[in-house]
């Protein structure tokens, strides 16, 4: 998940709606669909990982209590387990990285540790892109 930078709420805009959530990248329709369902609900493992910067695991989508709606949808699509890792990002941006498994196994501690390292590098790329995207509209055309 890669919410775009916050903008000040306008008149009548609820404060909870300050973030625009969108996926910066996806490996396919299923991943994008699961992300979109979380955005529509306003919560889910990836959103919670992005907000907290922590790891959120669902080791068995058939027996998940914290995110039962998400887990049920994921299970119907063949996802057996999922791990969401929060990305260490600047204050105004949140991000998360998801890995979904379709077999009976779960990611072990070493795999999650590697995922966290990768998320750190991905966060740098997203932060750089966000900074670039926020500056380009303010830059005179002749300098672009």
Secondary structure, DSSP 8 states (H G I E B T S, - for coil): -B--------TT--GGG------S--SSHHHHHHHHHHHHHT-SHHHHHHHH-SEEEES-GGG-STTHHHHHHHHHTT--EEEEEE----TT--BEEEEEE-SS----HHHHHHHHHHHHHHHHHHHHHHHHHHHHTTS-GGG-
